[in-house]
Amino acid sequence: MLDFEVVSLPETDHPEVGDTAPDFTRPLVTDEYWEDASLSSVVADGPTLLVFHPMDGAFPATYIWKQLEEHDLAAEVQTAGVSISSPYEHTTLLEERPAATQLFSDPAADVAAQYGVEHDLDGMAGVTEHRPAVFLLDESRTVRYAWVAEEWPAFPDYEAVAAAIDEHV
């Protein structure tokens, strides 16, 4: 028996394979600094796994990042996370992650809304976070792989993500 309830999430209008991912500019936090950066400037450096996750410190975010590490997905592509967490909270998460990880701060969930991956928390008026989602983007922001959670909690098929990276990188 589960200690939590699995909740079906409403359908979403997220970018699909072949679409151009929306560009955005938000504070980008690395292990050394943070500054405003655009997604297009990040993907210009090569294929990017864009990972939407709930707030830093929450079990789903920790689990997603640990699984990405265990499957060594950042060895083939750069990774960029996106969550509602502030740059200050991101620095704490980055202390536990490999140096190549970078995180966009999206506290108002505007980027999540652009991508159709916002999740309104039940019973909390006006509180929105990011539902788990993974997009593999090429240098032109073309989506090569897309997965978005259809229920809460749900996690990507990391083997499928790895296969998409192998196919497109």
N, C-alpha and C positions, 0 to 999 in steps of 0.2 A: 504494500500500500504506500502511495506517495504522500509525503508530508505537505504537498502543495497541490493546487488545482491547475490542471492544464487547461488553458483558455484558447479557443479558436480566435484568431485575429481577422479583422475584416480584409477583404481583397484590397490589393494595392495597385497603383499605376506606377510601377517602378521601371527604370530603364531596362530594356531587354537586350539580349545578344544582338549586335549589329547597330544598336542605337549609339548616338554620341552622348556620353555622360555629361550632365550639366556642370558647367564650371562654377567655381565659387572662390571667394577669398575669405579666410578666417585665420586666427592666430594658429600657427603651426609650431608645435613644441617638439624639440629634440632633446637629447641628453645634455646638450651644451647651451641652448638658448631657445627663445621663442620670438617669433615675429610674424606679421601678416604675410601670408603666402597664398597663391592661387593653386588650385588643383592642376591647372594647365602647366604651371612652372614645375610642379612635382613630377608629373607624367612625362615631361620633356626629357627627364633623366633616364627614362626607360619604363618598361612595363611595370605596372603598379597594382597591387592588391589593395583595394579600398575596402576597409572593414568598418562597418557601422556596429556599434556595441552600446549596451546600457552604460550608465555612469560608472566611472572608475571605482573600484572597491567592491562592486556588486559581484556576486558569484558568477553570473553569466559572462561578464567582461573578463574576469580572471580566467575562467575556463576557456573561453575563446582564445585568448592570447597564449595560454599554456599549450593548447592543442596546435596552434599555428607553429609554435616552437618545436613541439615534439615531432611534427610532420616535416620540419625543416623547410617550410614553404618560403621563408624569407631568403633562402640561399639562392633562389632562382630569380626572384623579383623583389623590388622594394615594397614595403608595406606602409600604409598610412591609415591610421585609425581615425574615426570620427565619433564623438559622443558629446553629451551635454556638459561634461565636466569642464571646469575652468582650467586655464594653463597651470595654476598652482597645483590642482589635483593631478593633472597629467604628469607633472614632474615626479610625483610620488610613484605613479604607475610605471614610469620609465626607469626608475631605480631598479625595478625587478625584471626589466626586459632587455633584450640585446640592444647594443648601441645603435643599430640601424633603424630601429623603430621610431616613427614620428607620428604625432597625434594632432589632429585638428580639434580645436575647441569650438563647439556649436551650442552654447548654453540656451539659446532661444529655440533650438531645433529647426531653424530655418532651412539648413542644408538637408536635414532629414525630410522635411516637407517637400523640398525640390525633388528628392529622390523617391518620394512616396513611401518612406520607411519610418514615419513618425508613429508613435504608440502612445495614446492617451492612457495614463494609468487610471485604473478603475478606482472610483471613490475619491479621487483627488482632482478637484476642479482646477483646470488650467495647468496641470502638470503633465508635460509631454516628455518622452525620452525616445531614444532610437531603438527600433526593433533590430535584432541581429540580422545583418545582411552582408554579403560579400560580392564585390564586383571586380573582375580582372579587367584592367584597362590597358590599352596600348598607348603609344606615344601621342596619338591623335585623340585620345579619350574615347576611342571606340570600345564598347563593351564586348569582351571576348567570352566572358562567363558571368552569370548572374544567379545568385541565390538569395532569397528573402524569406525570413521566418513566416510561416503560416499559422503558427500557434505559439503560445507562450508557456513555458520556455521551449525553445528549439535551437538546434545548433547545426552549422553546415556539415555536409559530408566532406570531410577533409581529404579523403581519397579522390573524390570528384574534383575538388579544387586543385589538387596536385596534378591530376590528369589534364585539366584545362591548362595549367601552367606548362606542362610538358608539351602540349599540342601547340600552344601559341607563342612560346618563347624560344 
